[in-house]
Amino acid sequence: MLSAELLTAFLEIVGPRGLITAQNQLQTYECDGLTAFREAPSAVLLPETTGQVQAILRLCTRHKVPFVARGAGTGLSGGALPTHGSVVIGFSRMTKILDIDLVNHQITVQPGVINANVTTAVAGAGFFYAPDPSSQTVCTIGGNVAENAGGAHCLKYGFTVTHVLEATVVLPSGELVTLGSKSPDAPGYDLLGVFIGSEGTLGIATEMTLRIVRKPEAIQVLLAAFPSISAAAQTVSDIIAAGLLPSAMEIMDRLAIVAAEAAVHPHYPMCDGLLIVEVDGPLAEVKLQAEQVLELCRKNGALETRHAVDEADRLLIWKGRKAAFAAAGRLSPNYIVQDGVIPRTTLPVVLEKIAAMANAEGLRVTNVFHAGDGNLHPIVLYSRDNPGEEERAIDLSMRILDLCVEAGGSITGEHGVGREKQCSMSYMYAPADLATMQRVRRAFDPDNIANPEKLFPTPRLCGEQKRGHYVPHPVEASGIAEVF
């Protein structure tokens, strides 16, 4: 429990509308998009300025109170999960676009700005913001920076780290620093690169200058239906090997297609492996690349090929792909979305191994993923109502991550490590590697109050944590007691 003195001090900083302490309201912040873990914070603070964030962190440091930064809470790895006795610092009131510099292709925003709103702000001038997570209509730039978010178009344009030029960061001590530079190739250590993707463990960014990109002259989306997901995956490798660089390459299997069709009706061809390829650039180049891509698709046995006939058709195709995660709820009452990365050349083999692992467990796995950069998103389908099935599903999802590491890949491409995968870090990194990362973390946060118990494995959490949904106490279930 926070002392009355500390709560009064927080109240003086953010005002009555910026402090939440009622238990029923704190429940809103007890988890992010990964609902298997829940912990109510001691309080929620909603600052409106960088100065308020500084004052909050000074108090947290003085009283050794852990804090967790939170954007829209759409993360899928428990990165915004409160820890015991922590305060959540939410950025739902820091949503201003501070500056638009079209001459230098830059835009400066606060952390609560929604990803898609960045493009909306500059679209009229012929620009867009390239990183496009599937949740881009709700996720925030602050969260994107914390997780180094990706998206379908990161194959060509790069992840968030490629598009953040400068960040105003409040360190856990309350000190204000500027990382990076609006000018290219600034000298010195790349501390901005260290900060992006650090999942809130090094401090809080309150202003970010982003790179915006000119909209290409032409954009074309192609669909190819394959008799197997392995054939679609092989086509991806062949496209890259041919020296082509589409802006996006996505794969969906039959289950994912069924779910997307039921949800948003994108009119996909029904097949076992659907490849979506987008090419952009000068009109002549786009026409040539589209012909080369279709030729490679036919070479690998595509049953059908088609292309978007207009902009509305193109957007509908992408609507189906971006709705795939949520649409999985039409396939199963419960599911787990994973986020491993593998070399593109291993896609066919790894996908076959995942299918074999799922069959051995008697579970279904549907695949929809960023094929161009090998970022898999296997979705393990299960029902909590079947005894032991959730435990088997969780075990399968974690073994899939082990498989990705064994194939030369990573346990995460864009969702982050958070609480969910912190124990898998030991499978990917040697103790010396993890120790080096911890030394970097302590340089920024010597008191370990910035989003603690995330990212790195700890003996307590990795030895004791029990995954799964919330099970009510019998006293609660009987109606004698109520949880607020």
Secondary structure, DSSP 4 states (H G I P E B T S, - for coil): ---HHHHHHHHHHH-GGGEE--HHHHGGGS--S-TT-----SEEE---SHHHHHHHHHHHHHHT--EEEESSS--SSSTT---TT-EEEE-TT---EEEEETTTTEEEE-TTSBHHHHHHHHGGGTEE-----TTTTT-BHHHHHHHT---TTHHHH--HHHHEEEEEEE-TTS-EEEEE-SSSS-SS--HHHHHTTSTTSS-EEEEEEEE-EEPPSEEEEEEEEESSHHHHHHHHHHHHHTT---SEEEEEEHHHHHHHHHHH---PPP-SEEEEEEEEESHHHHHHHHHHHHHHHHHTT-SEEEE--SHHHHHHHHHHHHTHHHHGGGT-SEEEE---B--GGGHHHHHHHHHHHHHHHT-EEEEEEEGGGTB--EEEEE-TTSTTHHHHHHHHHHHHHHHHHHTT-BS-SSS--TTTTGGGHHHHS-HHHHHHHHHHHHHH-TT--BS-SSSS--HHHHHH---S-----HHHHTTSS---
